[in-house]
Amino acid sequence: LNSIELICCTFDMLVDRKRASIHNLGNLKLALRQERKRLGTKYAGHLVRSVSRRSRITIDSKGDPTQY
């Protein structure tokens, strides 16, 4: 449910695609900046707006696994 965790997971997946070109910390920072620009503010806004929906799904599942 944590939006920050979802953003980190998304960055992990996006940067993982560029793993072959990341050889040092500078390359990693550059890759993260590029992906952040690609995602933009719409992605973060969507995550924040979806928190109540995801919370409701989690509550309704009564602890069972859910898929957002």
PLY file of the C-alpha trace (Angstrom):
ply
format ascii 1.0
element vertex 68
property float x
property float y
property float z
element edge 67
property int vertex1
property int vertex2
end_header
0.00 0.00 0.00
2.97 2.27 0.48
3.37 4.53 -2.57
7.07 5.02 -1.90
7.62 1.26 -1.97
5.75 1.04 -5.27
7.85 3.83 -6.78
11.06 2.12 -5.61
9.91 -1.17 -7.09
9.12 0.55 -10.40
12.54 2.22 -10.45
14.18 -1.13 -9.72
12.45 -2.71 -12.70
13.21 0.19 -15.05
16.85 0.54 -14.03
17.32 -3.24 -14.13
16.74 -3.04 -17.89
19.77 -0.75 -18.11
21.97 -2.92 -15.88
24.47 -3.64 -18.67
25.29 0.07 -19.02
25.60 0.74 -15.26
29.20 0.31 -14.16
29.51 2.76 -11.29
27.55 5.04 -8.98
27.56 7.87 -11.52
25.92 5.65 -14.14
23.32 4.54 -11.59
22.48 8.13 -10.63
22.15 9.06 -14.30
19.86 6.09 -14.98
17.66 6.97 -11.99
17.40 10.62 -13.12
16.45 9.56 -16.65
13.76 7.19 -15.42
12.40 9.76 -12.98
11.99 12.22 -15.85
10.31 9.55 -17.96
7.79 8.71 -15.25
7.01 12.33 -14.47
4.55 13.60 -11.90
1.54 11.85 -13.44
2.80 8.48 -12.20
3.27 9.70 -8.63
-0.10 11.42 -8.69
-1.79 8.24 -9.89
-0.21 6.26 -7.03
-1.34 8.77 -4.43
-4.89 8.88 -5.83
-5.09 5.09 -5.84
-4.20 4.64 -2.16
-7.82 4.68 -0.97
-8.85 2.14 -3.61
-5.94 -0.15 -2.76
-6.70 0.23 0.95
-10.33 -0.75 0.39
-9.29 -3.85 -1.61
-6.90 -4.86 1.17
-9.54 -4.41 3.87
-12.15 -6.30 1.86
-9.75 -9.22 1.34
-9.49 -9.67 5.15
-5.80 -10.53 4.98
-5.96 -12.72 1.90
-3.55 -11.94 -0.95
-4.68 -9.16 -3.24
-3.80 -7.95 -6.68
-4.18 -4.23 -7.33
0 1
1 2
2 3
3 4
4 5
5 6
6 7
7 8
8 9
9 10
10 11
11 12
12 13
13 14
14 15
15 16
16 17
17 18
18 19
19 20
20 21
21 22
22 23
23 24
24 25
25 26
26 27
27 28
28 29
29 30
30 31
31 32
32 33
33 34
34 35
35 36
36 37
37 38
38 39
39 40
40 41
41 42
42 43
43 44
44 45
45 46
46 47
47 48
48 49
49 50
50 51
51 52
52 53
53 54
54 55
55 56
56 57
57 58
58 59
59 60
60 61
61 62
62 63
63 64
64 65
65 66
66 67
